[in-house]
């Protein structure tokens, strides 16, 4: 009945509902931002890194047997580490991480000095590494005009995806792959200035390794039809802000079964190749690190007459597409948060696709078969933020992480919610931020052996 009622809504009504929700969320975010900054300052002023008045941040609404016990690193207005009970373990003196990633030993990498460069895009001045006590041990800011211009993602050498994978630890002083912005003019693509997505690589000393990839250079490899090209030409990004692709995740494939099985026929799964997701174009693509060419992709069109479209259905406004690392359940499959909302380019840049619910899908990149997915369709979205009456829907940000016990940690970013589900989609752990204003860009479950002192006493993942 609920699905029937949702389908009865016309596309125009769905768009109106969506616009109202976006406006409400934005207003709430601005309203609470002053409160959040004051809260962060209060946390930082206490000697142990969190408020002396309370030792939790948010609420744990579900916690049952079957969880993958560890710590959860939250990318909200400031980096926060909590345990399975929601107890505050640590807070770092930095704001708006996009994202924050933890290394063994408790160091973190994140950006600072956020600068807005469009309606829905921004980037940071400095990418830096902090130790457990907040001391800067590494930093970089010399990509363009004294700024790193990092946005949405980065990867440190040694670990392909930025979260725990057995035997694939970060190299503390390794090379760093950075997703960044660059302002360009390309009149063959658009009449407006563009905020192009760039991937560059630097060593520990901040010297370029020579690898640099520009999305706009590969425009003709992305499979855009004339309607999409027209929309991009007259209205790139949102309200012509130039953020034409909005690439929001970038990671290495890492060692994988496909390349090991047949490095000739599956050469596009070379461990050094890079997988990206483009929110505004609905594309998941793999880039050859050797040539820069796009060697594998799905999207932007997922029509039923294409092999992958008939199996995957339309992916809309996606985030955090990556290959599940070797050593984890589902290794070699692609895991992606398929947001819904609206995305894709129609004539004059109007949204081409719309869907008012989200899903997380894991699919085989060779056959395109969906191996596992999570979605929860209900009439309610804004209230409540969790439970059976809540529709799983985050129209932007968000992520998914495969855990060593086969569960998946999902960040429903726009609702300030993180939850862990089994392979049968049972929720075994759920966290909600104090308010929806504390939106979560991305969350990671951290193994106990990476956290100094393991204060909550969890069993080390490497010993299970």
Secondary structure, 3 states (H helix, E strand, C coil): CHHHHHHHCCHHHHHHHHHHHHHHHHHHHHHHHHHHHHHHHHHHHCCCCCCCCCCECCEEEEECCCCCCCEEEEECCCEEEECCCCEEEEECCCCCCCCCEECCCCCEEEEEEEEECCCCCEEEEEEEEECCCCCEEEEECCCECCECCEEEEEEECCCCCCCCCCCCCCCCCCCEEEEEEEEECCCCCCCCCEEEEEEEEECCCCCEEEEEEEHHHHHHHCCCCHHHHHHHHHCCCCCCCCCCCCEEEEEECCCCHHHHHCCCCCHHHCCCCEEEEECCCCEEEEECCCCCCEEEEECCCCCCCCHHHHHHCCCCCCEEEEECCCCCCCCCCEEEEECCEEEEECHHHCEEEEECCCEEEEECCCCCCEEEEECCCCCCCCCCCCCCCCCCCCCCCCEEEECCCCCEEEEEHHHCEEEEECCCCCEEEEEECCCCCCCCCCEEEECHHHCCCCCCCCCCHHHC
